[in-house]
Amino acid sequence: MLLPVYFVSLKDHPRRAHCQSIIDNPPAQKGDLKLQFQIFDAIDKHSDYFKSGLIENSYSPEWLKESEWSKGMHGRELLPEELGCYASHYMLWLKCIELNRPIVILEDDVVLKPNFYESVVHCVQSPFDFVRLFGSFWRFRTNKSAIAHMGGSQVLPTDPKVEVILKEHFYLSFFEVLSTAAYYLTPKAAKAFVSASLHFNEPVDVFLALVHTHKIPNLTYIPISVEFGKYHTISTMDDPTDLRGSSYKPSVRFFTRFLPSVFFTARRYYYYRLFLKRYAHLR
């Protein structure tokens, strides 16, 4: 079986050479699954996607005002870099649908760990449609999460009410796990993501975590099989000090930003229990 692996990379960027080095010297592939590494030209604010007006069909500050993310603690207008990132992943979802086969999407600042090939093989052999190969666990790094505390290592969760591991490697959690750095995707998940992305109303990593929107379970492969390399930079999605000038436009009132959301917490727990029941036979 041939499985395409796409590096999302901007032209004329130092990270491009890093991606090409992996393409030229791919990891050892001992099984029947053959990984086909290639580069996908990322979309940025200078691309035809913006110049042709296509982005205007996907994003508007007026649409954004009605979104959950905009009304939440971090609500603001999206930066051009975030819109380009969303558009790049969106185009690869369309590519997955066109190919009608699973793909792997990697951002160009990651380094493959020794278990990368094995992790992809396990994903292909699993019943899951969307699996992160890297996850940002820092948002809930507490003693309530064994996986978060160990930074994505292969440890046994201590409380199945909030997290479990399915089929030895697939982490399902009540907590949010973010990142689009690396993930496995099937056409079923790609169709769901495209259908739910009529408008770009939040950063793409936040969108993927909104399981109530697209109904695709969020799983993370444990132990994580990629890590950030030397070209990794902190995302503006997580660093409000880098929200430059007028690009940052809060759209919600102070008390709304910091008011704890019991509803959102209850909804995440509902979907966690729903998926946990669906996959009970895999525990």
Number of C-alpha atoms within 10 A of each C-alpha: 8 12 17 17 22 22 26 25 23 16 14 8 10 13 21 18 13 17 24 16 11 15 17 10 10 14 15 11 12 9 10 9 15 16 22 14 21 16 20 21 15 21 23 20 16 10 12 12 16 17 11 9 10 12 19 12 10 16 18 15 15 10 13 21 18 12 15 14 17 23 18 19 20 16 21 22 24 23 17 15 16 21 22 22 21 24 23 20 24 18 16 20 25 16 16 22 19 10 12 13 15 24 27 24 24 27 23 28 23 21 20 19 15 12 13 18 21 15 23 22 17 17 24 19 9 13 10 20 19 23 25 28 30 25 26 17 20 13 11 15 15 12 10 15 23 20 26 22 16 13 18 21 15 18 17 14 18 14 11 14 13 16 21 23 22 19 13 16 19 27 22 24 27 22 19 19 23 21 17 20 22 26 24 24 23 21 21 18 22 27 16 15 21 17 12 15 19 11 17 24 28 24 19 24 18 16 19 23 21 17 16 12 14 19 16 21 23 24 24 25 27 23 23 23 24 23 16 16 14 9 12 14 9 8 11 15 18 10 9 11 7 12 17 10 7 7 12 15 14 17 19 16 11 10 9 12 17 11 10 12 12 8 9 11 12 12 14 19 16 14 18 22 16 13 16 22 11 10 15 10 9 13 11
